[in-house]
Amino acid sequence: MFRKYQKVVICIFLLVATFLLVFSRSEAPSGLKSAVVQIFSLPIRIISFPLKEFKKILYYHRTFEEYLKLRREVNTLKARLINMDEVMRENTRLTKLLELKRSAIFASVGANVIGRDPSNWNSMVIIDKGTKDKIAVGMPVVSALGVVGKVAEVSPEMSKVILLTDPSFSVVAVSERSREVGLVSGTLQGMCRMKYIDSKVPLEMGDEVMTSRLSSAFPEGLLIGEVISINTTNSETLDCLIKPAVTLSQLEEVLVIRK
């Protein structure tokens, strides 16, 4: 009878002895404990390795599907955030434009920039207002930041606006600080040039240039830009380079002054 269960008893004895050796508070050498642990942990690691790998394979597809789902959600949230930022920027622009419209003493109509003339990409824009909105050739066009240009062509539902940086654009202007009057016209470099200024006038870099009351097309006091360069080669008159106050490449909404 004993021989029948001899192997089982020996295995149980070895396991119990190992347990007592490892976890008892006896003074057994730590090296012996470590050796016993290494011997008995090796079969356990060998047996558990396939199980761990199988578990990885089993959960891989589930984890990958969750990853794809989370990535789609992140992309959706990014798109919504971009749209919200765009809406906020648009609201800011429209709020400033509305404030200008409310504070202005002249009648005006708001318009959206819907395109550019391919032949004059940097000097002309197309807006979504025309003769049905009482828009006429020559009417000034402004934004919340300052002068944009003036209407050059009109159709029933849209108009072409020539920008102030176009060489054919011109307006009578005045230096806000010195009150000297000159003629502002566009250049081919995306800037404006103010000419016919008395050389004795103390014009300085950074001076703001506004539309003058002498202008027949624009109301008085609209910001054109600031002086960034002064040419003093002529002894009697001087001219200066003006950086427009409006970033014309970023135009999206404008006001057309009707009266």
Secondary structure, DSSP 8 states (H G I E B T S, - for coil): -TTTTHHHHHHHHHHHHHHHHHHS-S---HHHHHHHHHHHHHHHHHHHHHHHHHHHHHHHHHHHHHHHHHHHHHHHHHHHHHHHHHHHHHHHHHHHHHHHHHH-SS-EEEEEEEEE-GGGTTTEEEES--GGGT--TT-EEE-SSSEEEEEEEE-SS-EEEEETTSTT-EEEEEETTT--EEEEEE-TTS-EEEEEEETTS---TT-EEEE-TT-SSS-TT-EEEEEEEEE--SSSEEEEEEEESS-GGG--EEEEE--
